[in-house]
Amino acid sequence: MLDINIIRTQPDLVKQAVANRQSPELAATVDEALAVDARRRELLKEVEALKAERNAVSKEIGRMKDAAAREARDKSREATSLSYLSIIHVFWGRYHDGLKYGAAAIALAEEIGDRRRIAFTTNFMTRALVSRGQWGEAVRLLEENLPFVQEVARVHVPWALFYLGILYHELWDVKRANKVLGPVQEVEAYHPSWREAILLSRLYLARLNHDTDALNRTLDEILRLPYGVFIPDDAEAMLPVGEALLESGRIDDLRRYVPARRPGIELFGAASHLAGLAIIEAQLSLRQGDTKSAGDLLDTAVKHAQTSEDVITTRRALELRLGLLGRVPLRRDPPL
């Protein structure tokens, strides 16, 4: 077998050798072999060019994937940061800012398909809507978001149901409040914060149904919970637990409950929480016959509640001021 390199470099010599062997018709096959070889070399060049292009494209795809992954990670981190800024501002009673940061977090989470972040953030934004009195929007979001939360962020289900129950309670829809708050009792929770949400739901349920036994059993369990684990949750419990203790005539328990939690609430400094604390302390002052202190505390409660635009706490302070003291303090316009 002839080496292809000899045919390429010395075609005439190969043709003459074929002719000398008395096979002149085979001489034409040398040209055919050279044409085939030339075409083969062209194809090899094309293949190599295609391979080089494929490698370049693969590298570019890899680079783009890496860049997209980095961008997604960056957006995920940014969405997480924004969602926590939203939560912090809501806990502080700065509801306008909480809603602003929450909306930005959800927009980024939707871009990268972070469903859990969307559910998590929406769940906390509804707290702000409830407190600001935007109840129609809050009900819509909670009802629409609840199946989503149950699917991707089950740990937040107790709080979602709790706030939906509060809304129905505020709207005097006892049937719906019972329907929503009932399933919370079936949720298992071992962390004190989540356990507290379940117990607060049970507390609302007992008060809705005027179930004194259930109310006292729930209060007993709440009083046994450790406090100081997460101060905002302790603070949010102050008003409903305090008023339930008053309703049950458990004044001594309340006198122990308030001083134990007051330092954390004052340290955190959220206006809405300070308002709830002042409302409870005002009612304790009234029990002791100290009307002046009660009036001053209710004025303080209204001031704090209006600072945070907390309509539920503001209304409660004004109701007490009017019902117990016979006058309503002048309203101070909240900041823009």
Sequence and secondary structure as in RCSB ss.txt:
>XXXX:A:sequence
MLDINIIRTQPDLVKQAVANRQSPELAATVDEALAVDARRRELLKEVEALKAERNAVSKEIGRMKDAAAREARDK
SREATSLSYLSIIHVFWGRYHDGLKYGAAAIALAEEIGDRRRIAFTTNFMTRALVSRGQWGEAVRLLEENLPFVQ
EVARVHVPWALFYLGILYHELWDVKRANKVLGPVQEVEAYHPSWREAILLSRLYLARLNHDTDALNRTLDEILRL
PYGVFIPDDAEAMLPVGEALLESGRIDDLRRYVPARRPGIELFGAASHLAGLAIIEAQLSLRQGDTKSAGDLLDT
AVKHAQTSEDVITTRRALELRLGLLGRVPLRRDPPL
>XXXX:A:secstr
   HHHHHH HHHHHHHHHHTT GGGHHHHHHHHHHHHHHHHHHHHHHHHHHHHHHHHHHHHHHHHHHHHHHHHH
HHHHHHHHHHHHHHHHTT HHHHHHHHHHHHHHHHHHT HHHHHHHHHHHHHHHHHHT HHHHHHHHHHHHHHHH
HH GGGHHHHHHHHHHHHHHTT HHHHHHHHGGGGG    SHHHHHHHHHHHHHHHHHTT HHHHHHHHHHHHHS
  SSSHHHHHHHHHHHHHHHHHTT HHHHHHHHHHHHHHHHHH  HHHHHHHHHHHHHHHHHTT HHHHHHHHHH
HHHHHHHTT HHHHHHHHHHHHHHHS          
